[in-house]
Amino acid sequence: MNTVELFENERATGYNQFVETWIPNYTYFLERLPKLLSETKGSDLLVVGCGTGNEIEKFVKAPKRWNLTGVDPSPDMIKQASEKLQTYDNVTLREGLVSDLPTDKKYDAATLLLVLHFLDDNGNKLNLLKDIADRLVSGAPFVLLDITGDRNQIKQNLQVLRLLLPDGLEQEQVSSRLNRIEKELHAVSEERLSALCQEAGFEPPLRFFQSSIYMGWLTRKK
Ligand SMILES: C[S@@+](CC[C@H](N)C(=O)[O-])C[C@H]1O[C@@H](n2cnc3c(N)ncnc32)[C@H](O)[C@@H]1O
């Protein structure tokens, strides 16, 4: 069993606008994601922490036809994803955790965007990564987007993030959000992220993307 960061009510309904504001280049990252995975052997993709369905929405519009399974423990997020994606017959959405999925069904690729930094590093990050690895075929690509860095790196990159935010935000809100990221979220260093991935059964991950505190990683199931 894994811990859960629930996204409910306004946190769920205001989610898309929130990420657009707070994650510079998030749209770029999402749009390129299907290209990044386009050479995957097989087409069964597991989208972990699919939220409002942002990743899935890009994959259903890609040239390759994917069979998509989205899993998320927050009912208010899954509800939005269902409404947005109800017309696609190649999308299955499941409210719950990866550990609720059977292990005899193996996926050809997986994504985990903006989830891991909500889980502590006292076993919960590792458990989630292991739960994902257990459901992938050998060699399956796995893409992560997460707040990454040691304490000093996060501190400096938060100042960069502050400069990159759109104009017109309330300064008090900005300070409180930056403070929450620094003090309350569970970012780990690049080295630690790599060690966690390897312990969970993945190859050493490659950092292929960075936008201030957010890093994109690509690895494969061993
Ligand atoms: C910041 S949102 C990211 C949503 C989506 N991946 C995106 O990029 O738009 C984080 C999501 O992770 C989900 N979540 C929280 N704990 C989780 C867990 N243990 N396993 C999988 N998803 C989890 C939340 O319900 C929420 O929808």
PDBQT file of the ligand as one rigid body, heavy atoms in Angstrom, charges set to zero:
ROOT
HETATM    1  C1  LIG A 301       0.172  17.013  -9.667  1.00  0.00    +0.000 C 
HETATM    2  S1  LIG A 301      -0.987  15.785 -10.131  1.00  0.00    +0.000 S 
HETATM    3  C2  LIG A 301      -0.302  15.191 -11.675  1.00  0.00    +0.000 C 
HETATM    4  C3  LIG A 301      -1.369  14.743 -12.643  1.00  0.00    +0.000 C 
HETATM    5  C4  LIG A 301      -0.861  14.390 -14.043  1.00  0.00    +0.000 C 
HETATM    6  N1  LIG A 301       0.172  13.386 -13.996  1.00  0.00    +0.000 N 
HETATM    7  C5  LIG A 301      -0.382  15.605 -14.792  1.00  0.00    +0.000 C 
HETATM    8  O1  LIG A 301       0.832  15.715 -15.069  1.00  0.00    +0.000 OA
HETATM    9  O2  LIG A 301      -1.193  16.477 -15.092  1.00  0.00    +0.000 OA
HETATM   10  C6  LIG A 301      -0.584  14.483  -9.015  1.00  0.00    +0.000 C 
HETATM   11  C7  LIG A 301      -1.536  13.298  -9.125  1.00  0.00    +0.000 C 
HETATM   12  O3  LIG A 301      -0.957  12.180  -8.413  1.00  0.00    +0.000 OA
HETATM   13  C8  LIG A 301      -2.008  11.469  -7.809  1.00  0.00    +0.000 C 
HETATM   14  N2  LIG A 301      -1.434  10.625  -6.735  1.00  0.00    +0.000 N 
HETATM   15  C9  LIG A 301      -1.241  10.947  -5.449  1.00  0.00    +0.000 A 
HETATM   16  N3  LIG A 301      -0.704   9.909  -4.767  1.00  0.00    +0.000 NA
HETATM   17  C10 LIG A 301      -0.536   8.912  -5.684  1.00  0.00    +0.000 A 
HETATM   18  C11 LIG A 301      -0.022   7.572  -5.609  1.00  0.00    +0.000 A 
HETATM   19  N4  LIG A 301       0.445   7.057  -4.472  1.00  0.00    +0.000 N 
HETATM   20  N5  LIG A 301      -0.021   6.832  -6.751  1.00  0.00    +0.000 NA
HETATM   21  C12 LIG A 301      -0.467   7.352  -7.917  1.00  0.00    +0.000 A 
HETATM   22  N6  LIG A 301      -0.972   8.600  -8.030  1.00  0.00    +0.000 NA
HETATM   23  C13 LIG A 301      -0.996   9.369  -6.938  1.00  0.00    +0.000 A 
HETATM   24  C14 LIG A 301      -2.956  12.558  -7.333  1.00  0.00    +0.000 C 
HETATM   25  O4  LIG A 301      -4.255  12.061  -7.098  1.00  0.00    +0.000 OA
HETATM   26  C15 LIG A 301      -2.906  13.552  -8.483  1.00  0.00    +0.000 C 
HETATM   27  O5  LIG A 301      -3.925  13.338  -9.427  1.00  0.00    +0.000 OA
ENDROOT
TORSDOF 0
